[in-house]
């Protein structure tokens, strides 16, 4: 690690000159310009977009520029309309729906599992009222669901890069509990922490539905024809990844993501079993329905200002 950032974060292949700024619709419709992709350094996103980065599939006339960042930053990038395709939290979609459609592939879906809240001592979900909970971002799906579970918990935003920051915050007492997303949910036991609640398990028990956590969105300003063209290539990239899983796992393991545990191939394999699978290839009807239910519940709880209707890209 250098200056608190992992090599993978330092990589950040910039989204051309418009990387962190809003592009005009005229720019977006320029068929000569590259498509800007923004996604996380986590294994499931690396898996989805590997074929594009490696030049393993035919993209026709399309060219892609890649940027990788942490979840909260990607959500903000989408709010700022700073890339053509962004891997975002489902929870941020209400803020970006005017400019982005949701893609029907590339999703991370928890079926009876999801992000976890952990603590240094045994706690129940009801004990979180008034406690400081380290969260990966105010726009994440995990925090949206946790506010349904424990509305009086106090969220303390702690960036997920560097990876160990949330565990350090727990150890120092800066927070009383931590909401872990991505690979963190697989490592907390090794650090002597106690499970408070698995929010995917809670959601499944409450709604009888899976919990869609992350999705890919695409800029409306690209126009219907180019949206369909990009969507088809992204679908092909995911299909290639599923067909070459072992090869990608080995390459992900070789990346420096800031913690030695993240290079363990068995852990990566387990994580991809959870979040890079058939649900990633094509979002099932029950997962789509779960997004509608989540937004309706959040609206009823006063967490969303208005109703949200998902607009699906082809």
N, C-alpha and C positions, 0 to 999 in steps of 0.2 A: 504494500500500500504506500502511496506517495501523497503527502499533504492531505490525508484523510479521504482520498478518492481511490477507487479501484482502477486498475488498468482498463477494465471494460468500460467504466464510466468516462475515463479520460478519452477513450476511443471516439465516442460520439460523432459518428460520421454526419456532418452537418447537412441540414435540408436545404442545400443551395443557399442563395442569398436571402431567401425568404424564410429560413429555418425557424426563427422564433418570432416572426412578425406576420401579420395578416396579409395574405395574398389576395389580390383583386380577382373577381370572377373572370376578367379578361385573361389574366395570367393563367388561371386554372384551366381555361379552355384552349390554351395554346398547345396543340398536339405535338409540337416540337419540344416542349419542355418536359423534363423528367418528372416522375411521380415521386413525391417526398413521402417516405415511410418513417414513422416514429414508434418505437416500441421499447420494452424494458430489456434489461440484461438478464432477466430470469430465464430459466431453462425452457419454459413452455413457449415464450415469445421467440427465443433463439431458435427453437425447433421449427416454429411456423415459417419463419422467414429465411431459414438457412439456404434453401434451394435458390432463392433469389440472390443472396449474398455470394453464393458459390458459383453462380452461373450454371446451375445444374438443369434448368428447364428453359425451354424456348419462350421468350417473352414477346416475340414479334417485334413490333416497332416501339414497344414500351421500354423505357429506361427508368431505373429506380435509384434514388439517393436515400441512404439509411442514416437514421439517428437513433441512439439508444440512451435512455434516461430512466429515472425511477418513477414510480407510479404517480405520485402527486404532481411531479413536473410534467408528465405526459397529459394528465387531466387538465392542467393549466394551459398547456400548449393547445389542446383542443378548444378550450374556452377562448383562447386568443386566435383561433382558426389559423394555426401556424404550420400545419402540414396537411397533405392530401389524405393520407390514411394514418390513423392513430390508434394504438392499442390503449384503451381507456377502461376505467371502472364503469360498470353499469350505473353506479350511483351518480355519476357526473352527467349522464345523458340528458336529463331534463334541462341542463344549462347550455347544451350544445345542439339540441335537436333542430333548431332553426337553420343550422349550417351543415349538419352532418346527418347522413342516413346510417343505420346500423347494418352491418354486414351479417349475412346468415351463416358465416363460417368464421373460425378463429376464436371461438369463445372458450373461456375457462369456466367449467360448470362443476359445482360440488354436488354429488349425489349422496346425501347423508353425511357429508363432511364439508369442512370449509375452514376459513380462518379461525384461529383460537385465541381466547383470552387466557393468559397465564399469570401466575403470581408467585412470589417467594414462599407464601404460606397457603394452606388450604382455604379457599373461599368458595362461596356459591354465587351464582349470578345475582341474586338479590342483595348480596353484600357490596356490590359495586356502587350503590348509591352514595354520592358524595366523595368517592375515591377518585384519585387521579389515574387515568388510564392512558398509557402511551399509545398513540394511534399513528398509522402510516400516512394519514392525510385526511383532511376534513371532507374531501370529495370522494373518498373511497366507498365502495359498496359495503365493505366490512363495517365501517363506522356507521353507515346508514342503518344497517341491520342491528348493530349493537345498541343504537339509540332506541330501537323498538323493544329490545330486550331489557335494557337498563337505562331508561331515559334520564336518570339523575346522575349518571356517571359523568365525570369531568374529563373531556378529551384534552390531552396534551400532545401536540403534534411533534413527532420525532422522525426526521428523515430516515428512510430505510437504507441510505448509503451514507456512511459505511454500514455494512451489514450488522456489525456488532453493536451499533449505537443503542438500539432498543434494549439489548441485554445489559449494557453498561448502565443505562438509566434505571433499570430495575435493581441492579446490584447496589447502586449508589443511594437508592431511596428517592430519586428524583420523581419517580412514579410508583404507584402502589400495585399496578397491574399493567399488562401490555397486551395489545391486540396484534397478533402476528399473522402476516400474510406471506404468500410465496413459500420458499423453502424453510422459513423460520418455524412453520408449524410442525416440521419433522424433527427439529433439533432441540426443542425446549426441554425435553426429558433428560437429555444428556447434560444439561446445564442445571439440573436439580430443581426445576420449576414445576409448579402444580397447575393442572388444567382447571380452569374456572368454568368455561363453557366453550363448546365448539358451536359456532354460530350456524354452520351448515346443518349440523345435527338438530339444533333448536328449530331452524326454519323447516326442515323436513318433518319434524314432529308436530309443528304447529300448522303447517299448510299442506303437508303431504306432497310437496313439490321439490324438485332440485333447486339449488341456489346458483343462478348465473352470476358470476363475480366480475369477469372481464370480457370485453367484446372489442372487436375492431370496428371502427367507424370510417366512413368515406365522405369526402367533401361533396356536397350537392353541386357546387359551382363547376365541377368537372363536366357536368352535362350527362344526360342519361346514357348516351352511347359509350362515352369513355368510362363512366362508372361501371357499366356492364363488362367492358373489356378488362379493366383493372381487377374487378371482382373475380373474373374467370381465371386470371393468372394467379391471384392469391389462393384461390381454391386449389389450383394445380400445385402450388408450392407446399401447401399443407399435405396434399395427397402424396407428394414425393417424400416428405418427411416421414409420414407414417409407413411408407414402403422401405425406408432406409434408416430405420430407427437406431440400430446399433452404431452405425457409422456416425450419426449426429451426436449420440451420447458421448462417444469418445472425443469428439471435437469440442463439445461443451465442457467436458471435464478438463480439457487442456487450457481453458481460459482462466485467467486470474480474476476471480470475482470478489476478492477481498477477504475470503475465509477459506481455510484449507478444507473444511467439511463440505463446501460447495463443489469440490472437485471429485468427490466420491461417486464413482459410476453407479453403484448400487442405489445411492440416495437419488441421483438424477433419474435413474430408471423408475424408482418408486414415485417420484414427483410427476414424471411424465405419464405414468399410469393414471394418476389422479386428474391431471389437467391438460393433457395433450392426447386426445383419443377420438372416439367416434363423435362426441359432442363438439370437438374442435373442427372436424371435417364438415359437419352440417348440424346446425342447432336443431334439436328435436322440438316437437310441438309443445311438450310439457315445459321445456326450458323457456320457450318464448312466452308461454302463458304465465310462467313464474315471474318474468319481468313485469308484466302488466299488474300482477297481484302485488308485487313489491312496491311499485309506484303508487298503487291505490292505497295500500296500507300506510305508506309514508305520507301521502296526502291527508289521510284521515287522522294521522297523528300530528299534523301540523308541521311536518318536516319538509313538505313541498308546497309552494305557493299556489300551484294550479295542477290540474290533471295533465297527464303526459300520454301522448299516443306515439308509439314507436313506428317509425317509417323504415321499412325494410328495403334495402338495396337488393338487386337480383343476385 
